[in-house]
């Protein structure tokens, strides 16, 4: 599993250029790192990159997209976010009670603010997926 230090170095993360979800992302990643749960990390990163990609496509408002294609993307996006939500909940369960309550309210609550915060985690995990893909290509 790639360390948080290597991630920061490769993505240019610093105090001046933090993760989108800030220290919260680092806290969640540290739980994954401690458990060495690469399968869960891979699942989260895959769904995050997919969801992030769908959002980018929709934001571009590509005129060539048919209504059926848009509906399919919405369905697939919803499914990816549901999986992300469930997998992130697994990580949050490993946190001490104090942090668990904060993370549940901030990222997993089904509210506009919760979804906005969740989108920041999605961006961070999507960036890790791209980094992992880049590392695989290097061999």
Buried (B, 14 or more C-beta within 10 A) or exposed (E): BBEBEEBBEBBEBEEEEBBBBEEBBBBBBBBBBEBEBEEBBBBBBBBBBBBBBBBEBBEEEEEEBEEEEBEEBEEEBEEBBEBBBEBBBBBBEBBEEEBBEBBBEBBBBEEEEBBEBBBBBBBBBBBBBBBBEEEEEEE
